Amino acid sequence: MRNIGLIVSYDGTGYQGFQTQPGGNTIQNKLEEAIYLLSGESVRLIGSGRTDAGVHARGQVVNFHTSSSIPAERWERALNARLPDDIVVQSAFPAPLEFHSRRWAVRKTYRYSINCNRNPDLFRRHYQFHHHTPLNFEAMRSGLGHLLGEHDFSSFTSPQSTKPSHIRTIIDAKLVVEDNAEAFPEKPVLQAWDTKQYPGRQRGIVHLYITGNGFLYNMVRIITGTLIQVGEGKRSPDDMGIILAAKDRSKAGPTAVPHGLTLWEVEYEPFN
């Protein structure tokens, strides 16, 4: 018996999320089907985390146990030949028998992308939330600072959460503005009429990166929805700390739409 790990990327647009569902239209279902077609084994795949319907992954880590003699390095190409085009195995690796992709993870990074330009990007519309008015990026950055460290994130999780504890540690949180100057040199990020109508706000594409030791159900999307309200001027940056301390979901903003969210990276301590 061997334990095989996979690093997987996927476009979650057409799927009901990662975790297996009765209808079979999930990332886990498609991966297990491909493994069966390749090895003849019905395996139970373990994922580093669950992503909701419409959410994407750049570096989802999964593992499964197999009796197959197929070398680890051959699983990548062989599975890709049997998977839909919107799911790609980036690499395969042999792992210790006790390796568990979720329990062994020490930190995860999610990215949420927001397009504040006047028009949506036709070619990236499935991966960005289009916010039709500018946002105050500096205010959003200031608000993020209140989330760093270990806190009870009850205000930023769904009431449907079944976790016994809502205490998590945010290791890093940053807002990165995408540089469009090279692609669109003739278009300034902030136009004159925007400056007057929306003082202090900017147009452009921004990516919110949040790294933590673990995340609760809808946590990143609720944080994003609340931060967008800070960017709109509906809340102050300091409100993020007040909401956090309240431990009350009703105090936070809306849950941001799923398609702007990507599971970016999962990290582990080194192992042989």
N, C-alpha and C positions, 0 to 999 in steps of 0.2 A: 504493500500500500504506500502511495506517495501523496504528497500535498503539493499542488500546483497553484501558484499565484499568477494573476493576470492584472495588468494595468489597462483599463478600458476607457475609451472616449465614446460619447454618444450624443446624438441630437435627440432630445426628449420630446420633440414637438408632437410626434404621432403616437406616443406611448402613454400608458396609464401609470407611469412612474417606474421605479426600479423593481420594487418587490413584487413577487409573483401574485397574480390575480386569477380568479376563475376563468375569465375570458381569454387569458393567455397572451394578451398584448402588453407585455412588460419587458423591460430590459433583461431581467433575470430569466424569464421564460425563453427569450430568444437565445441567450447564451447557453442555457441548459439544453435546448433543442440542438444547437450546433455541436455541443459536446457529445450528445447522443449520436448524432449523425457521423461524427468522427470516430468515436471509440466504442459505440454500442452500449455505453453505460448511462444509467439514469442517476445523475448526481444531484446533490442538493448544494447549490451555490451559496456561499457566504459573502455578503457585501460589507464594505467598510462603513456604509451608511445607506439610508434610504433617500431617494429623491422623489419628489412628488411628480404628478403628471405635468408634462410641459417643461420640467427642469432638465438641464443638460449636465454633462460631466466631461471634463478634460482629463482628469486623472482618478477615476474611480478604481479602487483596488478590490479585487475579489479573490477567493480561493476555493478550491474543491479537492476532495480526496479521490484518487483514482488507482485502479489496479492495472491500467494500461501501461505498456512498455514504451509508448511514444516519448521520445526525448523532449525535455522541457522546451528547448529552443525551437522545436517544430510546431508547437501548439499555436503560436502566433499566426503564422501564415496559413496553417490548415484551418483554423477556426474562421479567419477572415474570409476564406473561400466559401464558407457555409453561413455567414452572417449577412443580414441586410446591409445595404450601403451606409445606413446612418448609425451603425454600431461598428467600432473598429477596436481590435485588440492591439494596443501599442507595444506590448512586450509580455513575455511569459517567463516565469522563473521558478526554480525548485525552492520550496520553503520547508522549514522543519515541520514534522508531523503535527506538532502542537500549535503551529502558527494559526492565528485567527485574525482575519483582516479587520474586523471591527474592534475586538478587545485589545489587540496589540497596537492600535493606532495611538500615537501620542499627541498629534495635532492635525487639524484639518483647516483648509483655507477655502472659503467660498468667494466668488466674485459676482457682484450684481452690476449690470451695465444699464446706464440711463442715457438716452439720446435727447438732449435739450435743443437740438437744432429745429428750425421752423418746420421742416418736413422729415418724415421718417426715412431711414435708410432702407431702400427696397431690398438690398441684398443681405442685410443683417437684421431684418425686422423680426425674425424668430428668436434673436438672441439679445435684443435690447428692448427696454421699455421706453416708448416715445413719450416724453413730457413736452407738450407743445409750447410751453413758456420757459424762459430762462430760470435758473436756480442760483441761489447764493452759495457758491461752493465753499467759501471760507467759513460761513456759518455752519455748514454741514460738517466740515472738518473739526470745528470747535466742539460741536455736539458729540462727535465720535469719541472725543477724549474722555467723556464721562463714563464710557463703557469699559475702559481698560481695567484689567485686574479681575479679581474674583468677586462675583456678586451673585445675588439671587435674581435670576432673570424671569421671574414669574410674570412681570408686566409685558415681556416680549416673547411669550409663547402662547400657543393656542390653548383654550380651556380644555381641549380634547387630549392634551398631553397626559400620558400615563406614567411618566417618570416619577419615581418617589422623591427625587430632589431636583430642584431647579437651579442649584448652584453650579455655575460654570465659570471658567476663566478665559477672558479675552486677552490673548497674548499680543496681538497687533491689529490695528484697524486704520485704514488709510483710504483717502479719496484721490484717485489719480485721473488727471485730465488728459485725454487722448490728444496728441498733437496732430491736427489736421492741416497745418500750414503747408506741408509739402504736397498733400493731395489737392488742396484747394487754395493755392496762394493768392487768388484774386478775391477771396471771401474772408473778411475779418471775422473772428469768432463772435465779437459783440458789435452789432450794428448800431448806428446813431439813434435810431428810433427806439431800439431796445433800451438804451441807456436812460432815456427820458421816462419811458413807460415803466421800466423795471430797474430802478436804481439799486446798484450793488449786486445785481445778478448777471450771470453769464450764460451764453449759449455754448454748445459743444457737447462732446461725448465724455462721460465720466464713468469710471469703474470703481466701485466700492469693494475693497478687499478686507475680509474679516478672517482672522486666524484665531482659533481657540482650541482648548483641549477637548471640546465636545459641544454639540449644539442641540437645542430642543426643537420640538415640532414647530415649524414656521418661524423660528427665531430670527433668521437672517432677513426674511421677507417682512416681518413686522418692524424690525429695526430700520430697514430701508424705507418702508412706508412712513414711519415717523420722521426719519431724516429728511424725506422729501418735503414734509410739512415745514420743517425748519428752513429748508432751502426756499420755500415759497413765502416765508415770512409769517406763517400762521403760528409758529412756535419759536421760542428763543432757543439758542444752543443749550443754555442752562436747564431747559425743560427736560432734556434727556436724563440728567441726573435725578431730577424730581420724580420723573416717571419710573425710573429704575428703583428708587427707594420706596415707591408706593406699593410695589409687588401686586399690581392690579392691572389686568389686561385691558380693562376699559379705559385706562388713563393714556394708553399708547395710541398711535395712529393706525391706519388700515394696513392690512396685509398686502404687500406689493404683488403684482401679477407674477406668475411663476416663470414666464419665458425669459425674463431678464437674468435669471439665476443660473450659475454654473458651479458645480463642485469642482474646484480648481486643482486642489492637491491634497494628498493624504501622506503624512510623514510617520516614519517608524524609527525606533532605535535600530542601529545596525545589527544584523544577525548573519550567521554563516549559512 
